[in-house]
């Protein structure tokens, strides 16, 4: 569906996107992840036919985004960041206008407008002026607009930006229901979001791809360490013994409570030491009431990748 | 450099001629609607009607006080009041066109729909032109009213009237194109209005200056001076003298500014 090869975009000497190459298959939901200014929006703008790349090429459904811009735009439903809309129009009127621009006519136009308003839950506000709507409604009107011409590819730039948790869940469910008909490329800051919705994650930083994999593999292959929490009963402090286990980097004693001691073990990412902890406990005769592993989240990956690149300066 | 790539048609777009006009029409409807739901159209209409009435009254006083060469039409379009309304119309009508879309970010949604830049520029310009034509219509009523009240005793030269409205339209279209261009340069409507106003006034003053200097110039250059002098065009046309040279002058400048606007709007598609 999307084929990007050596895509580069420069603005007045600054390279926003640097020789990016990736592919997206039909029917996939792919998450675009990266800090602000990483080049996510630029890539999406190029793919939606808004502006051409400086060099390299991008194809959507077999059409070059620059040479066959109109064809591409007919196949892509694009929702820009911040969901820009005409504030003086009413919701239904706006969607009618957009549908007409995108080539829908007559009965199909009216039917489809009703359908997307229903899908994005904006039917109740269809007569209201867009400028007076809340952020959540505006966002959904923009999403309805992106969907209206039944595009093969949906490109959504931060679709959940500025929404409350209930609305975010609503959007997530909507996206899942859309995967039957559309290929979706979305960008977001909310890592949890990506883990829940996407088949694949493309992480980009300073215009370059840092990682491209399924969310699960990405967290697994992570350099970031995972944590193992263990709570056991013993007469003495056993931190030393736990630290001696292979793969453990550091042991933190979190609390003690009537003979129960809780420890947090920082372990290397690829190792699972739960069994050896249990074996050790059995051998020493400790009683265990909690033992679980906390996997690194995409957030950890994100922070780590960003930090590694900027020389580990958190606010540099 | 792929500046000219937008001209290149891809195969399979031949059937689009119908579709192209439909898109244009959709955009035009939206632009016209935007004028009439905002107070701008009504403010401009009121302004032009009031000042039109005042300049008509001024013309009547001139004719009342002493016998004079010009007709009621000539004097109406030479009142200062007329020029006052004339210069304020263009910034008010055009400042919103591109600046607002830039500010809201809707140019991005607009240009990711299957829409060509010339359709957008054309639709916005045409909407402004339609509105401009509409706002001058009520001023025709003044002449009709005079004719009706006096029972046809005051002679209203029809040729002069035709000429006046023709040149008013031609000059207006040119100034609107300049306004479109000004609006495409910035995302601030006030800045757009100031640029548009300045360009209109400068063009007018250039004409006046050329006329003044032109008297001292050799005969061969006088004609060139007359090309840019709006005052001179108005003087001739309000006498009923319809000259095609100024019409072509304004039409070409209109095209020039619309092309410039198109280039500015398409700037993002330049490969730099």
Interface residues (C-beta under 8 A of the other chain):
Chain A: X10 X12 X45 X48 X49 X50 X51 X52 X54 X66 X67 X68 X70 X71 X73 X74 X76 X78 X80 X82 X84 X85 X86 X87 X88 X97 X98 X100 X101 X102 X103 X142 X145
Chain B: X2 X5 X8 X10 X12 X13 X19 X22 X23 X26 X27 X30 X34 X37 X38 X104 X105 X106 X108 X109 X111 X112 X113 X114 X115 X116 X268 X269 X271 X272
